[in-house]
């Protein structure tokens, strides 16, 4: 069989359907160049697809040649509108009602996992029962010819990621007015025992009427499920989600929403490494770069709220979205945020606040650009990252203390030796 050629091939269709990844397609093409075998046969031999999936690709190829629309269950696919780690998303028409839906089809890597698949179908059903104006409505999940899908409300609008690409960053009040409805959506999900686990700018959309909606709650997980099932986007994922050593709860979503708010008001994510591994390490280890160091005109109050949301220890964050809502409403009303200021005493946020705030813990005048609020110069080199700068500052500030410790140790040692000699003399 000759190598694949032409504008659209078996492999292209298999990738679009979510049966194989682009890298699997490339490996199969390399094998085909060496053997001359049919690419479908190669993909089956490599364990990338099943015979049922090969048949579905062949049917889709025939449909396209005949100019017929592709159907998945009761849905007629119109066009592809997005793709990600959780599968491709299509605009489709429900043949029963005529309404347009967003149809997400799971990739084979997840569809093959029986435990994940059972959880996905169960939680999709639960999410379909949620009814909130700030949550994209779910219509249910199903299976068709080996394809597992989840149908959702089709929303025409612009997501926050697209808006950031256009405006770079939002004014403080605008960002708060977008994040506030998202917090309401999370509170509704929390009431029903759901954790979103992938809150990010791309999953927040503003429709043509100006309503803010949270996407992808149909792919959420019940509170208490281990974090190893699905890892959120590295730029916004919580430390406990990265470690995967404990069940995630709503506080993980609060962290991700805080990272999203940080990005919205500063124009950059809180942690951005040279690659995914370094970015995840920064979430786990690095002190939060203070938002005012990026944008000096930000209010101290919003910085305190963001810092509380982004505390590395879940016990130091807001306990639930209701507390977040209270403080966001305070900011919009011009009042100081209660829970950000009066949170857990052991919080690292409180330590940072005491260094920057006025008497009684009320935020005072914001430090100017180039200051970290402790009289120390801020030097943030994005090529090295804040960790390298902090280590350099620690070496500079710690040197006198280290020398003093050595002198105290020597003095104590001399005294101990003198006391031992005196004791020996008296006993003799």
C-alpha positions as CSV (number, residue, x, y, z in Angstrom):
1,X,0.0,0.0,0.0
2,X,1.5,3.4,-0.9
3,X,2.2,6.0,1.7
4,X,-0.7,8.3,2.6
5,X,-1.0,11.3,0.3
6,X,-3.6,13.9,-0.5
7,X,-5.3,16.6,1.5
8,X,-7.1,14.4,4.0
9,X,-5.9,10.9,5.0
10,X,-7.0,8.1,7.2
11,X,-4.5,9.3,9.8
12,X,-5.8,12.9,9.6
13,X,-9.4,11.7,10.2
14,X,-8.3,9.5,13.1
15,X,-6.5,12.4,14.7
16,X,-9.5,14.7,14.3
17,X,-11.9,12.0,15.7
18,X,-9.6,11.8,18.8
19,X,-8.7,8.2,18.2
20,X,-4.9,8.9,17.9
21,X,-2.5,11.7,18.8
22,X,-0.4,13.5,16.2
23,X,2.7,11.8,17.6
24,X,1.1,8.4,17.1
25,X,0.2,9.4,13.5
26,X,3.8,10.4,12.8
27,X,5.2,7.2,14.2
28,X,2.7,5.2,12.0
29,X,3.7,7.2,8.9
30,X,7.4,6.4,9.6
31,X,6.6,2.7,9.9
32,X,4.5,2.9,6.7
33,X,7.4,4.4,4.8
34,X,9.6,1.5,5.8
35,X,7.0,-1.3,5.3
36,X,4.6,0.0,2.7
37,X,1.7,-1.4,4.8
38,X,-1.7,0.2,5.2
39,X,-1.6,2.8,7.9
40,X,-4.7,1.5,9.6
41,X,-3.1,-2.0,9.8
42,X,0.0,-0.3,11.4
43,X,-2.0,1.6,13.9
44,X,-3.9,-1.5,15.0
45,X,-0.6,-3.5,15.3
46,X,0.8,-0.6,17.4
47,X,-2.2,-0.8,19.7
48,X,-3.1,2.8,18.9
49,X,-6.6,2.0,17.6
50,X,-9.1,-0.9,17.7
51,X,-10.8,-2.5,14.7
52,X,-14.1,-0.8,15.7
53,X,-12.3,2.6,15.6
54,X,-10.8,1.8,12.2
55,X,-14.4,1.0,10.9
56,X,-15.6,4.4,12.3
57,X,-12.8,6.2,10.5
58,X,-13.7,4.4,7.3
59,X,-17.3,5.4,7.7
60,X,-16.4,9.0,8.4
61,X,-14.2,9.0,5.2
62,X,-17.1,7.7,3.2
63,X,-19.4,10.3,4.7
64,X,-17.1,13.1,3.7
65,X,-16.7,11.7,0.2
66,X,-20.4,11.6,-0.1
67,X,-20.8,15.1,1.4
68,X,-22.9,13.8,4.3
69,X,-22.7,15.1,7.9
70,X,-21.1,13.0,10.5
71,X,-23.3,11.9,13.4
72,X,-22.3,11.0,17.0
73,X,-25.2,9.6,18.8
74,X,-28.2,12.0,18.3
75,X,-25.8,14.8,17.3
76,X,-24.9,15.9,13.8
77,X,-21.4,17.4,13.7
78,X,-21.1,20.8,12.1
79,X,-17.5,21.9,12.6
80,X,-14.5,21.5,15.0
81,X,-14.2,24.5,17.4
82,X,-11.5,23.4,19.8
83,X,-9.2,20.8,21.2
84,X,-7.3,20.0,24.3
85,X,-6.0,17.3,26.6
86,X,-9.5,16.3,27.5
87,X,-10.5,15.8,23.8
88,X,-11.8,17.7,20.7
89,X,-14.8,20.0,20.8
90,X,-17.3,20.3,18.0
91,X,-20.2,22.5,17.2
92,X,-23.1,20.1,16.6
93,X,-26.9,20.0,16.1
94,X,-29.2,17.9,18.2
95,X,-31.3,16.1,15.7
96,X,-34.1,15.6,18.2
97,X,-34.5,19.3,19.2
98,X,-32.7,21.2,16.5
99,X,-30.6,23.2,19.0
100,X,-26.9,23.7,18.6
101,X,-24.6,22.1,21.3
102,X,-20.9,21.9,22.0
103,X,-19.9,18.3,21.8
104,X,-16.7,17.2,23.5
105,X,-15.3,13.8,22.5
106,X,-12.9,12.0,24.8
107,X,-9.5,11.0,23.4
108,X,-8.8,7.2,23.3
109,X,-6.2,7.4,26.1
110,X,-9.0,8.4,28.5
111,X,-11.8,6.3,26.9
112,X,-9.6,3.2,27.4
113,X,-9.4,3.8,31.2
114,X,-12.4,1.9,32.6
115,X,-12.3,3.6,36.0
116,X,-12.0,7.1,34.5
117,X,-14.7,6.3,32.0
118,X,-17.1,5.2,34.7
119,X,-16.4,8.3,36.7
120,X,-16.7,10.5,33.6
121,X,-20.2,9.2,32.8
122,X,-21.3,9.4,36.4
123,X,-20.1,13.0,36.9
124,X,-21.4,14.1,33.5
125,X,-24.8,13.0,34.6
126,X,-24.5,14.8,37.9
127,X,-23.2,18.0,36.2
128,X,-26.2,17.9,33.8
129,X,-28.4,18.5,36.8
130,X,-26.7,21.7,37.7
131,X,-28.7,24.8,36.9
132,X,-26.9,28.1,37.3
133,X,-26.7,31.1,35.1
134,X,-22.9,31.2,35.4
135,X,-22.3,27.5,34.5
136,X,-22.5,26.2,30.9
137,X,-25.3,23.8,31.0
138,X,-24.6,20.1,30.5
139,X,-26.9,17.9,28.4
140,X,-25.5,14.5,29.2
141,X,-22.9,12.0,28.1
142,X,-23.1,8.9,25.9
143,X,-21.3,6.4,23.6
144,X,-21.6,6.0,19.9
145,X,-19.5,3.5,17.9
146,X,-16.7,3.5,20.4
147,X,-16.8,7.3,20.9
148,X,-17.6,8.7,24.3
149,X,-19.0,12.2,24.3
150,X,-20.4,14.9,26.5
151,X,-22.9,17.5,25.1
152,X,-23.0,21.0,26.5
153,X,-24.7,24.3,25.9
154,X,-23.2,26.0,22.9
155,X,-22.1,29.5,23.9
156,X,-21.2,32.2,21.4
157,X,-18.7,34.7,22.9
158,X,-15.1,35.2,23.8
159,X,-13.1,33.5,26.6
160,X,-10.8,35.2,29.0
161,X,-7.7,33.7,27.4
162,X,-8.7,35.2,24.0
163,X,-9.4,38.6,25.7
164,X,-6.0,38.5,27.4
165,X,-4.3,37.9,24.1
166,X,-6.1,41.1,22.8
167,X,-5.8,43.5,25.8
168,X,-2.8,41.9,27.7
169,X,-4.3,42.7,31.1
170,X,-7.6,43.9,32.7
171,X,-8.3,46.9,34.8
172,X,-8.8,45.8,38.4
173,X,-12.6,46.4,38.6
174,X,-13.2,44.7,35.2
175,X,-11.3,41.6,36.4
176,X,-13.2,41.5,39.7
177,X,-16.5,41.7,37.8
178,X,-15.5,38.7,35.7
179,X,-14.1,36.6,38.6
180,X,-17.1,37.3,40.9
181,X,-19.6,35.2,38.8
182,X,-17.1,32.5,38.5
183,X,-16.8,32.3,42.3
184,X,-20.6,32.1,42.4
185,X,-20.5,29.2,39.9
186,X,-17.9,27.4,42.0
187,X,-20.0,27.9,45.1
188,X,-23.0,26.3,43.3
189,X,-20.8,23.3,42.3
190,X,-19.4,23.1,45.8
191,X,-22.9,22.9,47.2
192,X,-23.5,19.9,44.9
193,X,-20.2,18.2,45.9
194,X,-18.3,18.9,42.6
195,X,-14.7,20.1,42.1
196,X,-14.0,21.7,38.7
197,X,-10.2,21.0,38.9
198,X,-9.3,23.0,35.7
199,X,-10.3,26.6,36.3
200,X,-8.4,28.8,33.9
201,X,-8.9,31.8,31.6
202,X,-9.8,29.5,28.6
203,X,-12.6,28.0,30.6
204,X,-14.3,31.3,31.4
205,X,-16.4,32.7,28.6
206,X,-18.4,35.9,28.3
207,X,-21.4,35.5,26.0
208,X,-22.9,38.0,23.7
209,X,-25.2,39.3,26.4
210,X,-22.2,39.9,28.8
211,X,-23.0,36.9,31.0
212,X,-19.9,35.2,32.5
213,X,-20.0,31.4,32.3
214,X,-17.7,28.7,33.6
215,X,-17.0,25.9,31.1
216,X,-16.2,22.2,31.5
217,X,-17.9,21.4,34.8
218,X,-19.2,18.3,33.1
219,X,-15.6,17.0,33.3
220,X,-15.3,17.7,37.0
221,X,-14.7,15.2,39.8
222,X,-16.6,14.5,43.0
223,X,-15.0,16.0,46.2
224,X,-12.7,13.3,47.7
225,X,-11.5,11.7,44.5
226,X,-7.7,11.5,44.3
227,X,-5.9,14.3,42.3
228,X,-4.1,11.8,40.1
229,X,-7.0,11.3,37.8
230,X,-6.8,14.6,35.9
231,X,-4.1,17.3,36.1
232,X,-5.2,20.8,35.4
233,X,-3.4,23.3,33.3
234,X,0.2,23.8,34.7
235,X,-0.1,27.6,34.8
236,X,-3.0,27.5,37.2
237,X,-2.9,24.2,39.0
238,X,-2.8,23.9,42.8
239,X,0.2,22.4,44.7
240,X,-1.8,19.6,46.2
241,X,-3.2,18.7,42.7
242,X,0.4,18.5,41.4
243,X,1.5,16.2,44.2
244,X,-1.5,14.0,43.9
245,X,-1.0,12.6,47.4
246,X,-4.3,13.8,48.8
247,X,-7.9,14.3,47.7
248,X,-8.5,17.7,46.1
249,X,-11.4,19.8,47.3
250,X,-12.9,23.2,46.5
251,X,-9.8,25.0,47.8
252,X,-7.9,23.7,44.8
253,X,-10.4,25.5,42.6
254,X,-9.9,28.6,44.7
255,X,-6.2,28.4,44.0
256,X,-6.7,28.1,40.3
257,X,-9.2,31.0,40.3
258,X,-6.6,33.0,42.2
259,X,-3.9,32.2,39.6
260,X,-6.4,33.3,36.9
261,X,-7.2,36.6,38.7
262,X,-3.4,37.2,39.1
263,X,-2.9,36.7,35.3
264,X,-5.9,39.0,34.5
265,X,-4.6,42.0,36.5
266,X,-0.9,41.6,35.9
267,X,-0.8,40.3,32.4
268,X,1.2,37.2,33.3
269,X,0.7,34.0,35.2
270,X,2.0,33.9,38.8
271,X,4.5,31.1,37.9
272,X,6.0,30.7,34.5
273,X,9.0,28.3,34.1
274,X,11.1,27.5,31.1
275,X,9.0,24.3,30.7
276,X,6.1,22.5,32.3
277,X,8.2,20.7,34.8
278,X,9.8,23.9,36.1
279,X,6.4,25.7,36.2
280,X,5.0,22.9,38.4
281,X,8.0,23.1,40.7
282,X,7.5,26.9,41.1
283,X,3.9,26.3,42.2
284,X,5.2,23.9,44.8
285,X,8.3,25.8,46.1
286,X,8.4,29.5,45.0
287,X,7.2,32.4,47.0
288,X,4.4,34.3,45.2
289,X,5.7,37.2,43.2
290,X,3.8,40.1,44.7
291,X,1.3,41.5,42.2
292,X,2.2,45.1,42.8
293,X,5.8,44.3,41.8
294,X,4.3,43.6,38.4
295,X,1.7,46.4,38.3
296,X,2.4,49.1,41.0
297,X,-1.0,50.7,40.6
298,X,-2.9,47.7,41.8
299,X,-4.5,48.1,45.2
300,X,-3.0,46.5,48.2
301,X,-6.4,45.0,49.0
302,X,-6.7,42.9,45.7
303,X,-3.1,41.7,46.3
304,X,-4.1,40.4,49.7
305,X,-7.1,38.6,48.2
306,X,-5.0,37.0,45.5
307,X,-2.3,36.0,48.0
308,X,-4.9,34.3,50.2
309,X,-6.3,32.4,47.3
310,X,-2.8,31.3,46.2
311,X,-1.5,30.2,49.6
312,X,0.4,26.9,49.0
313,X,-1.1,25.2,52.1
314,X,-4.9,24.6,51.5
315,X,-5.5,25.3,55.2
316,X,-4.2,28.9,54.7
317,X,-6.6,29.7,51.8
318,X,-10.2,30.7,51.8
319,X,-12.3,27.8,53.1
320,X,-14.9,28.0,50.4
321,X,-16.1,30.2,47.5
322,X,-18.5,31.9,49.9
323,X,-15.6,33.6,51.7
324,X,-14.0,34.5,48.3
325,X,-17.3,36.1,47.2
326,X,-17.5,38.1,50.4
327,X,-14.1,39.6,49.9
328,X,-14.6,40.2,46.1
329,X,-17.8,42.1,46.9
330,X,-15.9,44.1,49.5
331,X,-13.3,45.1,46.9
332,X,-15.9,46.2,44.5
333,X,-17.7,48.2,47.2
334,X,-14.4,49.9,48.3
335,X,-14.3,48.1,51.6
336,X,-11.3,46.1,53.0
337,X,-11.4,42.4,52.5
338,X,-12.3,40.7,55.7
339,X,-11.2,37.1,55.2
340,X,-8.0,38.0,53.4
341,X,-6.9,40.2,56.4
342,X,-8.3,38.0,59.2
343,X,-7.5,34.6,57.9
344,X,-5.5,31.8,59.6
345,X,-2.9,33.3,61.9
346,X,-0.2,30.9,60.7
347,X,-0.7,32.0,57.1
348,X,2.2,33.1,55.1
349,X,-0.2,35.7,53.7
350,X,-0.5,37.3,57.2
351,X,3.3,37.5,57.4
352,X,3.5,39.3,54.1
353,X,0.6,41.5,55.1
354,X,2.3,42.6,58.4
355,X,5.3,43.6,56.4
356,X,3.3,45.7,54.0
357,X,0.3,46.9,56.0
358,X,-0.3,49.9,58.2
359,X,-1.2,49.8,62.0
360,X,-3.7,47.2,63.1
361,X,-3.2,45.1,60.0
362,X,-5.0,47.5,57.7
363,X,-3.2,47.9,54.4
364,X,-1.2,51.0,54.3
365,X,0.4,52.9,51.5
366,X,1.5,50.6,48.8
367,X,5.3,50.4,48.3
368,X,6.6,52.0,45.2
369,X,7.9,50.1,42.2
370,X,11.2,48.5,43.0
371,X,10.4,47.7,46.6
372,X,9.1,44.5,48.2
373,X,7.5,46.2,51.2
374,X,10.4,45.3,53.5
375,X,12.8,48.0,52.4
376,X,14.5,45.6,50.1
377,X,15.1,46.2,46.4
378,X,13.1,43.9,44.1
379,X,15.1,42.4,41.3
380,X,13.0,40.1,39.1
381,X,14.9,38.7,36.2
382,X,12.5,36.6,34.1
383,X,15.4,34.8,32.5
384,X,16.6,33.5,35.8
385,X,13.2,33.4,37.5
386,X,12.4,34.7,41.0
387,X,13.9,31.7,42.7
388,X,17.4,32.6,41.6
389,X,17.0,36.2,42.7
390,X,15.7,35.1,46.1
391,X,18.7,32.8,46.6
392,X,21.1,35.5,45.6
393,X,19.4,37.9,48.1
394,X,19.5,35.2,50.8
395,X,23.2,34.8,50.3
396,X,23.8,38.5,50.5
397,X,21.6,39.0,53.6
398,X,22.6,35.8,55.3
399,X,26.4,36.3,55.2
400,X,26.8,38.5,58.3
401,X,24.5,36.3,60.2
402,X,26.5,33.2,59.3
403,X,29.8,34.9,60.4
404,X,28.1,35.9,63.7
405,X,27.0,32.3,64.3
406,X,30.5,31.0,63.8
407,X,31.9,33.5,66.3
408,X,29.3,32.5,68.9
409,X,30.1,28.9,68.4
410,X,33.9,29.4,68.9
411,X,33.3,31.5,72.0
412,X,31.1,28.8,73.5
413,X,33.7,26.1,72.7
414,X,36.4,28.1,74.5
415,X,34.3,28.6,77.6
416,X,33.5,24.8,77.7
417,X,37.2,23.9,77.5
418,X,38.1,26.4,80.2
419,X,35.4,25.0,82.5
420,X,36.6,21.5,82.0
421,X,40.2,22.4,82.8
422,X,39.1,24.3,86.0
423,X,37.0,21.3,87.1
424,X,39.9,18.9,86.6
425,X,42.2,21.2,88.6
426,X,39.7,21.3,91.6
427,X,39.3,17.6,91.6
428,X,43.0,17.0,91.7
